[in-house]
Amino acid sequence: MKLDLSQKTAYNEEGDWLRIYMDVCCLNRPFDDLSQERIYLEAEAVLHIISRCDAGEWILQSSNAIDFELSKSSDEDKYDGIMGLLSSSIEYIMMNKETIYRAHKFQAEGVKVLDSYHLALAEKVRADILLTTDDRFIKQAERTDAKVRVENPVKWFMEVTI
């Protein structure tokens, strides 16, 4: 990943805009209780990343796995807020046999079911990064052969902007 310091915009190795996939716990973060420092910092990082996507500097990706997970939410305010964030998304991916097969492989390696679908989808759309606030998911993904990096939004945002 290269950083254009004149614009503070990050590009991938191919010189394209960064493609970012956020799982639902990451998208939820700005709507969580911000009184805890970690949650506050993660929420700020998510909002800054979304603003870069809104500005057309980076590409936010979404999927039907995100839609499915959100459909189970009983909190209408959070749902509406997340849908507002996802309005920045310009790439949408749907599960297919290939991604389901890959998700099952990740599950066999210890990744939780919904996380495995996000990982398989982010890999399929060649996301440069899959962002999550779930430390366990990050550790589980590191033990797989996934072709996408999984990271915390604060850590990643600092890497690409500082």
C-alpha positions in Angstrom: 0.0 0.0 0.0 1.4 3.4 -1.0 0.6 6.7 0.5 0.4 9.9 -1.5 1.5 12.4 1.2 0.4 15.5 -0.8 -3.2 14.4 -0.7 -3.0 12.0 2.3 -4.8 9.5 0.1 -3.8 5.9 0.2 -3.7 3.7 -2.9 -3.1 -0.1 -3.3 -0.1 -1.6 -5.0 -1.9 -1.4 -8.4 -2.3 2.4 -8.0 -6.0 2.1 -7.5 -8.1 3.7 -4.7 -8.2 1.6 -1.6 -11.2 -0.8 -1.4 -12.6 -1.1 2.1 -15.0 -3.7 3.4 -16.3 -3.1 7.0 -18.1 -5.8 8.9 -21.3 -5.0 10.9 -19.6 -4.6 14.2 -17.4 -2.0 12.6 -20.3 -0.2 11.0 -22.1 -0.3 14.4 -19.3 1.4 16.2 -20.4 5.0 15.7 -23.8 4.1 17.3 -22.4 2.3 20.4 -21.8 3.9 23.9 -19.0 6.3 23.2 -18.1 6.8 26.9 -15.4 4.1 26.7 -12.2 5.4 25.1 -11.6 2.5 22.8 -15.1 2.6 21.4 -14.9 6.4 20.9 -11.6 6.0 19.0 -12.9 3.2 16.9 -16.1 5.2 16.1 -14.0 8.2 15.1 -11.8 6.1 12.8 -14.9 4.5 11.2 -16.4 8.0 10.6 -13.2 9.4 9.1 -12.8 6.4 6.8 -16.4 6.7 5.7 -15.8 10.5 5.0 -12.9 9.5 2.8 -15.3 7.2 0.9 -17.9 10.0 0.7 -15.2 12.2 -0.8 -14.4 9.6 -3.5 -10.9 9.0 -2.2 -11.5 5.4 -1.2 -14.1 2.8 -2.2 -16.5 1.4 0.5 -17.8 -2.1 -0.3 -21.0 -3.7 0.9 -22.6 -7.1 0.6 -25.8 -9.2 1.0 -24.1 -10.7 4.1 -24.1 -7.2 5.7 -27.8 -6.8 4.6 -28.6 -10.2 6.2 -26.9 -9.4 9.4 -28.5 -5.9 9.6 -32.0 -7.4 8.9 -31.7 -9.2 12.3 -31.3 -5.9 14.2 -34.1 -4.9 16.4 -32.7 -1.3 16.9 -34.2 0.8 14.2 -32.1 3.8 15.0 -28.9 1.9 14.7 -30.2 0.2 11.5 -31.0 3.6 10.0 -27.6 5.0 11.0 -25.8 2.1 9.5 -27.8 2.3 6.3 -26.8 6.0 6.1 -23.1 5.0 6.4 -23.6 2.4 3.7 -25.0 5.0 1.4 -21.3 5.7 0.7 -20.8 2.2 -0.7 -20.3 2.0 -4.4 -19.5 -1.7 -4.7 -21.9 -4.4 -3.8 -21.2 -8.1 -3.8 -23.6 -11.1 -3.5 -22.8 -14.5 -2.1 -22.5 -17.3 -4.6 -21.3 -20.9 -4.5 -17.7 -20.0 -4.6 -18.0 -17.6 -1.6 -20.1 -20.0 0.4 -17.5 -22.8 -0.2 -14.8 -20.4 0.9 -16.8 -19.3 4.0 -17.2 -23.0 5.0 -13.4 -23.4 4.7 -12.9 -20.5 7.0 -15.5 -21.9 9.4 -13.5 -25.2 9.5 -10.5 -23.1 10.5 -12.4 -21.7 13.5 -13.9 -18.5 12.0 -17.4 -17.7 13.2 -20.2 -18.2 10.7 -21.1 -14.5 9.9 -17.4 -13.5 10.0 -16.5 -16.3 7.6 -19.0 -14.9 5.1 -17.6 -11.3 5.4 -14.1 -12.7 5.0 -15.0 -14.7 1.9 -16.9 -11.8 0.3 -14.1 -9.3 1.1 -11.6 -11.7 -0.5 -13.8 -12.2 -3.6 -14.1 -8.5 -4.3 -10.4 -8.0 -3.7 -10.8 -5.7 -0.8 -7.5 -4.1 0.3 -8.7 -4.3 3.9 -11.6 -5.8 5.9 -12.1 -3.7 9.0 -13.6 -5.0 12.2 -13.7 -4.0 15.9 -13.8 -7.7 16.9 -10.3 -8.7 18.2 -11.2 -12.4 18.1 -12.1 -12.2 14.4 -8.8 -10.5 13.7 -6.9 -13.3 15.4 -8.9 -16.0 13.7 -8.5 -14.5 10.3 -4.7 -14.3 10.8 -4.7 -18.1 11.1 -6.4 -18.7 7.8 -5.1 -18.4 4.2 -7.4 -15.5 3.5 -6.2 -13.2 0.7 -7.4 -10.1 2.5 -6.0 -8.5 5.6 -8.4 -8.1 8.6 -7.6 -5.2 10.9 -9.0 -2.8 13.5 -10.1 0.5 12.0 -8.0 2.7 14.4 -4.8 0.8 13.7 -5.3 0.7 9.9 -6.4 4.3 9.6 -3.3 5.4 11.5 -1.1 3.3 9.2 -2.4 4.8 6.0 -2.7 8.4 7.1 0.3 9.1 9.3 
